[in-house]
Amino acid sequence: MADRAALIRDFLATHRLAEATCTPLAMDASFRRYVRLAAGDRRAILMDAPPPQEDVRPFIAIQTLLRGMDLSAPEIFAADIERGLLLIEDFGDGTYTRLLAAGEAEEPLYALAVDVLIALRRRFEAAASDLPRYDEARFLDEAVRFVDWYLRLVAGKEAPAALREDYLARWRVVLASAESTPATLVLRDYHVDNLMRVAGRNGVAACGLLDFQDAVLGPATYDLMSLLEDERRDVALPLRQKMIARYLAAFPDLDRDGFATSYAVMGAQRHAKNIGQFARLKLRDDKPHYLKHIPHMWRLLIEDLAHPALAPVRQWFEANVPPGWRRVPESALA
């Protein structure tokens, strides 16, 4: 850690920020950390993404792509790619999370976020992209975290191999339903913690985008679902329905039934993945504070599993996950 601190001091000195005031910002579930820098009238954010756990190259690639579409990803002022250090634009403190907590009206903020997804889909050239695809292997690797980590958390032991294989087989059956909607750039963690209102910008550029380094080429339903079925925040059903209608109105030729099916499959997969992911953060990384979101995630998962296309997966949950296992053990919350 001392060596890392010295690398950061050298990096800041190289870019005339050795004397900058440093204010740590909230960390996320990754190994990355962010520090706000202020030196006179200069402002920037230091992204510290230590290798080998982190790699800044995907962030740079997606940032370039988004800015090429006139969307507001932070400008990169300086980079040391090998050491995992970036100086990026500071969008301020206006995250959607803070704005909503301060009493800002929900609908205009969500409408702007939906308009960004509409613009992204219209401007993105999927055929010309060399992004990694949200393929079956990636989809199943994420979904199985529920079995590998959450069942271990609540049952206190590893799940039997046959149970795991049955779970994966059922997801394979429903996956084809999610691919009925056209592919586009999927930012993956498109929710209020990673969206900002940027002062002085108009239209979709007024929405700042963060935490997009895991972007893939995948179903257009994913980011809309991520926004409206937020693991950390309840979005009321009427607002969800209104925002889905807003998105669909922009694409009148889109198959509505196929879209609804893809939306439900992507939602169920994401919630199962994140229930497992948050259990893993507790068991592997000793980060129990994410577990508080699991009851809300269970509600979203059950809602999505009700879609007829998800019957094989729903039946697996009904047969293998007792209702009592939807509650995190008190011992895990300590």
N, C-alpha and C positions, 0 to 999 in steps of 0.2 A: 504493500500500500504506500510505503514511503517513496518507492521508486515511481509509482504512478503519480503521486503528488508532485515530484520533481519534474516529470514529463509535462504535466499540466502547467507548472510555473514557467517552464521554458517555452511552451507553446504560446502562452499568453504574452510573455515578454517579446517573442518574435513579432507579435502583432500589436505591440504597443499598448498592452492591457495589463502589464505587470502590477500597476497600482490601482487597478479597477476595484471598486467595491463589489464583493461577491455575496449573493443572496441565494442559498440553496432553494430549489423548487421541489414540489412534491415528486416523489419517486413513483414509478409504476411497477408492474409485476416482473419486469425484465431486470437485467443487470445495468441498464442505462441509468444515468442520473443527469440532472440538468441544473445549471447554475446561472442566475441572472447577473450580468456584468454591467457596471455603470462607471464610465470614466469621462468626466466633463459632460459634453453633450452626446457622447457615443453610448449606444445601448446594443447589447447582443446577448444571446443565450449560448453558453457553453454546453454542448452535448458531449458527455463523457461516456463512451461506449466501449469498454475494455475488451480487446480480443483475448482469447479466442471465443469467449462467450458471445460477443457481439461483433457485428460487421457493419460498418457505415455505408458500404457500397450500395446495398439495396435502397437505403434512404436517399442517397444522391441520385440514383437512377430514377426513382419514382418522383422525386422532387423536380427533376428536369422535365419529366413527362407531364406532370401537372401544370407547371409553369408554362410549358409549351402550349397548353390548352387554355391559357389565361385564367387559371384557377390559383387561389392564394395558398400555395405552399411557401414556407419560409425561404427567403433568399439565403444562400450559403455564402458567407463572407470569406471563410478560410477553412481549409481541411488538412488534416494529417491522417490520411486514410490508414496507413499501416499501424498507427497507434490508436486509432479509433477516437479522434478528437475533431469536432466541428465547431465553428462559430457560425451561428445562424441568427436570422432576423428575430427580433423580439416583438411579438404581436400584442404585448401588454397583458392585462389581467382579465380580459373579458371573455373567459370561457363560458360556454353555454351553461355549464353547471353553476358557475357563480352568478350569472345573469338571472337564471331561473330561481336560484335561492334568494336573490334580492327582490324578487317579485315581478320580474319582467314577464310580459304576456307570452304564453307558450306558442300560440299558433304562428305568429310572424317568424319566430326563430326556427320552428320546425319547417315552415313553408320555405324559408331560405335554404335550409339544409336539403330539402327535397329538390329544390330548383338546381342545386349544385349537382345532384345525381343525374338529373335530366340533362344538364349541360355536359356533364362528363360522358354520358352515354352517346350523345349526339356528336361530340367532338373526338372521341377516342376511336382510333383505327385498329380494331381487334386483329384484322388480317395481317397488319404490319408489325404486330407486337411479338417480341421474343420473351415475354413474361412467363414465369412458371405457371402451369395450368393447375386449377383446382380439380385434380384428377381423382380417380377412385382411391389410389394409394394414400394421398394426402387427406381426403375426406374420411377414410376409415381410420387412419392413424389418429386423427383428432377425436372422432366419435368414441373410440375404444378407451379413451382416458376415463370415461365414466366407470367402466368395468375395472380397469387397472388401478384406479386411485380412489374413486368415491366408494365403491363396494369394499375396498380394503379399509377405508376409514370407518365405515359404519359396521362392518362385519368383523373387523379386527384380524382379517386374514386374506390371503390372496384368493381371488375367484378361481374356481376350477377351469381347466383349459377348455372343456367341452362347452361350458356356459359362455365363455368368451367367444368361441368359434361360432356358436349359434347366434350370438349378438351380431357379429360381423356379417354372417350370411344374410341376416334379415335386412341389415342396412344396404347390402349389395342389391337386394331386390328393389328397394325403394329409390335408390340413387338415380336410376334412369329417369324417374319422374321429375327430378330437380333440374335436369338438363334440357327440358322442353322450352325454356326461355333463352333468348340470345345471350351469348357471352359478352362480357365487357370487363373493364378494369374494376376489380373489387378491392377496396381499401382495407377491408377485413374488420377494423375496429372503429367503425363509423358511428360514434355516439357522442353524447353531450360533453364528456370529459375531453374529447379530442377535436371539438369544434369551437371556434372563436368568432366573435364579431370584431372585425378589424376597422378601426377608425379611419375615416377619410376615403373609403372605397365604396363603390356602388355596385348594385346588381349582385351576381354570384361571387364576385371578387370580394364582397364584404364578409364572406364566410372564410375564415382561416382554417386550414387543415393541418392536423398534427398526427403523428404516430401512424404513418402509412407504409413503413418499410417492409411489412409483410404482404404487400399487395400481390395479387395473382390475377390470372385471367379466369373468370368464372361466371356463374349465373348472375344476371342483373338484379335478381331479387335479394341478393345477400346483404348489400349495404343498406337498402331500405328497411329490411327486416332488422338489421343490427341497430338502426336508429330508433325504430318504433317499438321493438321488443328489447329494450335496454335492460341489461342485468342489474344495473345499479339504480334504476329509476323507473317508477311506474308511469306509463303513458296511458291515459284513459282511452278506452275503446273508441269512443266517438272521434277523438283526435286522430287515432291510428287510421280509422276508416277514411277520414277526410284526407289525410296525407297520401294514403294509397290511391284514392280516387284522383288526387292531384297528379300523381305520377302517371297513372294510366291514361289520363286525359291527354298527356303529352305524346302518347304513342297509341293512337286509335287503332292501328292494325295489329296490336299485340293480342295474342290469344289469352283471354281473361281467365279461363279455367286452368290453362297450363301455368299461367303466372301464379294463381292462388295455390296450386299444388306445389310448385317450386318454392314459393315463399314458406309454406308450412314445413316442407322437408328441410330446407335450409335452417329454419328456426329451431326445429326439434334437434337437428344435428348440433347446432351452435350451443344450445342450452345444455345438452348432454355433455358436450365437450367441456364447457366452462364449469359445470358442476364438478367434473373430474379434474379440471385444471385447478380450481380453487382448493380442492382436496389435496392435490399434489403440492400446491404452495404451502399448505400446512405441514404435510408429512415430510416433504423433502427439504423445503426452504425455511421452515419455521415462521411462516407468515400467516397466522390464523385469522387476521382481520378480514380477509376476503370471504370467510365462511358466513358472515352475517347476510350475504346476498343470496345464499342458497335457497331459502324458503321462497323468495320471489322468483328465482329461476325455475324452481319446481312448478310453480303455477303456470309459467310461460310454457314449459315443456309439456305439461299435461294438456294445455290448450292446443298446442300444435299437433300433438299425437292424436287428437280427436279427428284429424282429417282422414278420410277414407284411404288415401294413398299410403298412409303410415300404419295401416292395420297390422302388418307383420311385426313391426317394431313395438307398437303399442301392446300387442299380445305378449311379447317378451318381457316388457316391464311389468305387466299385470301378473305374470307367472313367477317372476324372479325377484321383484323388489317389493317387499311388504310395505304397507303404508307407513309403518313406524320408522322405516329406513329413510323416509323423506326428511326426518329431523336429524340435525347434526348432533352427535353425542356431546353432552355437556363437558366431558373431559377434553374433547378436541378444541373447545373454545377457550380453554385456559391458556 
